[in-house]
């Protein structure tokens, strides 16, 4: 099988990011974004998705964490799109329902080539951030929107239940990772589309 990996560097006036991704990895990660809680979530993405992931990101955290989180999402999405190649043989569709204590998150994915995010996980605007420097839980949506658009996924993320902010965000990353790992599994020698292109 052709190696499914990619690496890149992206530099803007707001962030500088070097990253690599291997779809057929073992769940190893080396992540540093300046946001410890976000690092923890990216580690969950790698571990539960079976991806090998390296991310070194610096940015204007003194202004806001938004730029860093969104740009990491863009970079990882672009890496995934490149690493997937022609997508021949992948399962394409997958869904996971993952609990973390009282939180229950559902993720449904289609590796469709058509970017779309339906995100039904909401936090009050004054919900405290997680970690220090703080990760605003509302940035979870910004990360997944950037990731989905850049990679060409159709994704539906829904909170079935949840009260604890940490549990909700972590269950979201774990459910997405598990569904992504399932969708990218090579299960045949055929392209899973009647169009002949994904």
N, C-alpha and C positions, 0 to 999 in steps of 0.2 A: 504494500500500500504506500502511496506517495505520502511523504511527511506532511503533516498538517500543522505547520507552525509559521510564525511571522514575528518580526521585530520592527520597531520604528522609533523615531524621535520627533517630537513636536514642540516647537518653541514659539510662543507668542509674547506680547507685551505683558501678559498676565500670568502665564505659567510656562514651565519648562518640564517636559515629561519624556522619559526614556522608558520603553516597555517592551516586553516580549511575551508571547503566549504560545503554548503547545497544547493543542486539543487533546492529543493522546498521551497525556502526562500521567503523573501519579498523585496529583493534588498538592504539589510543593509550591510554596510561594515565598517571595522576598519582596516585601512591600514597604515603602516609606513615602507618605504623602504629607507629613506634618500634622495629620489628623488621626490620632491613635484609634479612635473608634472606627473611622472609615477604613484604616488599615486592617482592623479586625474583621470588618465586613468583606473586604477583598480577599482576605485569607479564607473566609467561609466560602466565597465564590469558587476559589481554586480547589479547596479541599473537597467540597461536596459536588463540584462539577467534574472532578478528575482532571483538572487543568493544571499545567505548570505555568506559573505566572510570576513575572518580575515587573515591578513598577517603581520607578524612582521619580517623584514629582515634587517640584517646589513651585510656590506661587504666592500671590498677594493675600495671604491669610490675614494680614493686618487690616485689609479692606473688608473681606468676606470670604467664607469658605466656598461659596457658590462656584467661582471660576475653577478652582482646583477640582472639585467633585465632578462638575459637568465636563471639563476637559479630559479627565481620566476616563469618563464614560465614553466620550468620543473616540479616544485613542484605543481603548479596549474593543469597542465596536468595530473600528476599522481593522484592527488586528484579526478579529474573529472573521470578518468578511474575507480577508485575504487568506487566512489559514484554512477556511472551509474549501477553497478551490472550487471545483465544478459541482460539488455536493452529491456526486454519484454515490448511490448506495445508502445514504443516511436515512434514518427512520423518519425524519422531518417533523412529525407531530409528537408532542409529549405533554403530559400534565402531571402535576404533583400537588398534594394536599399535605402540608407539613405543620405539625404543632410545635410550639415551644411554651410549655406550661399552659397558661390560659389563652395564649394567642394561637390562632389557626389561620394559615394563609394558603390560598390556592393560586397556582400559576399554571396557565395554559399557553403553550408555545407552538408556533408554526414557523419553520425556517423557510419562509415564503418568498423572500426577495422583495416583499412589500412592507415597508416600515409602518407599523401601527402599534400604539400603546394605549390600552385601556387600563387606567390605574384607579382602583377604587379602594384606596387605603388613605385615610385622612387623619390629620392631627390638628388640634387647635393651634392658631397662630402663635399663642404664648406658651406652647409646650417647651419645657427646658431642653437645651441641647445636651448631647451625650459626649462625655469625655472632655479633655482640655488640651488644646483649644477645642471649643465645642463644635460638634457635628449637629446641625439643625436637622431634626428628623424629616422635615419637609424636603430636604435635599435628596432623600431617597428617590423620590419621583424624578428629580432632575437627572440623577445618575442613570436611572433605567430608561428615561426618554432619550438621552444622548446615546446610550448603548444600543438601544433598539433601532433608532434612526440610522446610526452609522453602520450597523451590521446587517440591516434589512430583515429584521425579525418582526413577526406579528406576535404581540404578547398581551395577555390579559392577566392582571394581578389584582386579586380580590382578597380583602380581609373578611373572613367569615366571623371571627371573634377576636377580641383582644382588648387589654387595658394597659398593660405595661409597655411603655414606649420601646425600651430596649428589646423586649421579647418580640414585639411586632416587627421592628426593623430587621432583627436577626433572622426571624422566621421567613421574612420576605427574601432575603439574600439566599438562605438555604434552599427554599422552595424553587427559586429561579435557577439556582445552580444545579439542583437535581434534575429539573425538567430540561435544562439545556444539555446536560450530559446525556440524558436519554435521547433527546432529539438528534444529537450529533453522532450517535452510535451508528456504525456501518452494519447494516442488516441484510444487504443484498448487493447485486451488481448493477441495479437499475437506478435511474434517476426517478425519484418519487414525484413525477409530474407528467401530465399528458401534454403539456406545452413543449417539453423538451428543453426547458430552461427554468432554473430557479434563481 
